[in-house]
Amino acid sequence: MNNRLFIGFKVSRKIINIIDMVRSTLVDKEKYYTWVSGNNLHVTLLFLGLQDIKNIEKISNKIQKISDQFNDFKIKIEGTGSFTKNHNNEVLWLGINQQNRELERINYEFKSELEDFLPHSNNISKFSPHITVARKRKKFQNNKIDVKSFLNSVYFPMEFHVKYFTLFQSVQEEKGVRYVKIKNFPLL
C-alpha cells in the first residue's frame, strides 16, 4: 500500500490572524481559492511522494539521522507570494525570511540522505520555503484572478520556534486534504 508522504513542521495557529488579514485583501466573492485550515498549516522541507508503507521505518531512520544533526531554531514569517502556472496564480503563500539559509541546508541534507526514495522530478525542483495559505479551485484554473493586493499585503513579521521535524501523510478526503502526523523527530 502506498502513502503520500512529506517531511515538514507545523506552524503555530497564531498565524491565523495574518491569514485572515491577507485573505481580506482579495475580492473573492466567487470563492476562487480554497483556504488552508489551521490544522494543515505547515512548512514542507521535502516532498517524498507516494511511498510503500514498508519503507516508512527506513525513511524514519534516515529522517532521524538528519534531525540529529540540527539544533532547534527560529523562523520568521514575512511577506507574501504566489506560485504561478501559465500566468495564473495557482497557490498563494506566506514567506519565510531566510537570512541564514538554514531551511535550504536542511532540505539539501534530506534530499541527499533520502535520494533513493525521491520521485525523479523532485531531484531538480528548487526549494522555496513557504506556508501555503490558499489553492485555486480546479474549476477556476483557467481564470486569471487579480492578486496584486494579496501580494502587496504588509503585516508584522511573526517568529516561530521549530523544535522538531515531522513525517506527514497526506490523506485525500471528500472535503480536501488532511495531513496526518506519522512521527515527530526532536531537534537537539
C-alpha positions in Angstrom: 0.0 0.0 0.0 1.3 3.5 -0.9 1.1 6.6 1.2 1.7 10.2 0.0 4.4 11.4 2.4 6.4 14.6 3.1 8.7 15.9 5.8 8.0 19.3 7.4 6.9 21.0 10.5 3.7 22.6 11.8 3.5 26.3 12.4 1.6 28.0 15.2 -2.1 28.7 14.9 -1.2 32.3 15.9 -0.6 32.8 12.2 -4.4 32.6 11.5 -4.7 36.4 12.2 -2.2 37.1 9.5 -4.0 34.8 7.1 -7.4 36.4 7.8 -5.8 39.8 7.1 -4.2 38.9 3.8 -7.3 37.0 2.8 -9.4 40.2 3.3 -7.3 41.9 0.6 -8.8 39.7 -2.1 -12.2 40.2 -3.6 -13.1 36.5 -3.7 -16.9 36.5 -4.0 -16.8 33.6 -6.4 -14.6 31.6 -3.9 -11.8 31.1 -6.4 -9.5 29.8 -3.7 -9.7 27.1 -1.1 -8.0 28.5 2.1 -5.9 26.2 4.2 -7.3 25.4 7.7 -5.3 26.0 10.8 -4.7 22.2 11.3 -3.0 21.9 8.0 -0.6 24.9 8.2 3.0 23.7 7.8 6.3 24.2 6.1 7.3 21.4 3.8 11.0 20.5 4.0 10.9 17.7 1.5 8.1 16.0 -0.5 8.6 12.3 -0.8 5.6 11.4 -3.0 4.0 8.0 -2.9 5.9 5.6 -0.7 5.3 2.0 0.1 4.2 1.6 3.7 7.0 -1.0 4.1 9.6 1.8 3.6 8.3 4.1 6.5 10.8 2.6 9.0 13.8 3.1 6.6 12.6 6.6 5.8 12.1 7.4 9.5 15.7 6.2 10.3 17.1 8.5 7.7 15.0 11.4 9.0 16.3 10.7 12.5 19.9 10.7 11.2 19.4 14.2 9.7 17.4 15.6 12.6 20.2 14.6 15.0 22.5 17.0 13.1 20.3 20.1 13.8 19.6 22.2 16.8 16.2 23.7 17.3 15.9 27.1 15.6 13.6 30.0 14.8 11.9 31.1 11.6 10.3 34.4 10.8 7.1 34.5 8.7 7.3 37.6 6.4 5.9 38.7 3.1 3.5 37.0 0.6 3.8 35.4 -2.8 2.3 33.1 -5.3 3.3 30.1 -7.4 2.1 30.6 -11.0 1.4 28.3 -13.8 0.5 29.6 -17.3 0.4 33.1 -15.8 -2.2 32.0 -13.3 -1.7 32.4 -9.5 -2.3 28.7 -8.5 -1.0 28.9 -4.9 -0.9 31.8 -2.5 1.6 31.7 0.3 3.3 33.5 3.2 7.0 33.8 3.0 9.8 32.7 5.4 12.7 35.1 6.0 15.8 33.0 5.0 18.6 35.2 6.3 20.8 32.3 7.4 19.6 29.8 4.8 19.0 27.1 7.4 16.0 25.6 5.7 17.8 25.3 2.4 20.6 23.4 4.2 18.1 21.1 5.9 16.3 20.5 2.6 19.7 19.7 1.0 20.6 17.2 3.7 17.2 15.5 3.5 17.5 15.2 -0.3 21.0 13.7 -0.1 20.0 11.2 2.6 16.7 10.2 1.1 17.7 10.3 -2.6 16.6 6.7 -3.2 13.1 7.4 -2.1 12.5 10.7 -4.0 10.3 10.9 -7.1 12.5 11.6 -10.1 11.1 15.1 -10.7 11.8 16.1 -7.0 15.6 16.0 -7.6 15.5 19.0 -9.9 12.9 21.2 -8.2 14.2 24.3 -6.4 13.4 24.5 -2.8 11.4 27.6 -1.8 10.3 27.6 1.9 6.8 29.0 2.4 3.5 28.4 4.1 0.7 27.6 1.6 -2.4 29.5 2.6 -4.7 29.1 -0.5 -5.0 27.0 -3.6 -7.0 27.9 -6.7 -10.1 25.7 -7.1 -9.9 23.3 -10.1 -12.9 24.8 -11.8 -11.2 28.2 -11.8 -7.8 27.0 -13.0 -8.0 29.0 -16.3 -9.4 32.1 -14.7 -7.0 35.0 -14.2 -7.5 36.4 -10.7 -6.1 39.7 -9.7 -4.0 39.0 -6.5 -1.9 42.2 -6.5 -3.5 43.4 -3.3 -2.6 40.0 -1.7 1.0 40.2 -3.0 1.3 43.8 -1.6 0.0 42.9 1.8 2.0 44.1 4.7 1.9 42.6 8.2 4.2 42.4 11.2 6.6 39.5 10.8 5.9 36.7 13.2 8.6 34.4 14.7 8.2 30.7 15.5 10.4 28.2 17.3 11.0 24.9 15.5 11.7 22.1 17.9 11.1 19.0 15.7 10.6 17.8 12.2 7.6 15.6 11.3 6.9 12.9 8.8 3.4 13.5 7.5 1.0 11.5 5.4 -1.3 13.5 3.1 -4.7 12.0 3.2 -7.3 12.9 0.4 -10.8 13.3 1.9 -14.1 14.5 0.4 -13.6 18.0 1.8 -10.0 18.2 0.8 -6.6 17.1 2.1 -5.7 16.3 5.7 -2.2 16.0 7.0 -1.6 13.2 9.5 1.5 13.0 11.7 3.3 9.7 11.4 6.2 10.6 13.6 8.0 13.6 15.2 11.8 13.9 15.2 13.0 16.2 18.0 15.9 18.5 17.3 18.9 18.9 19.6 
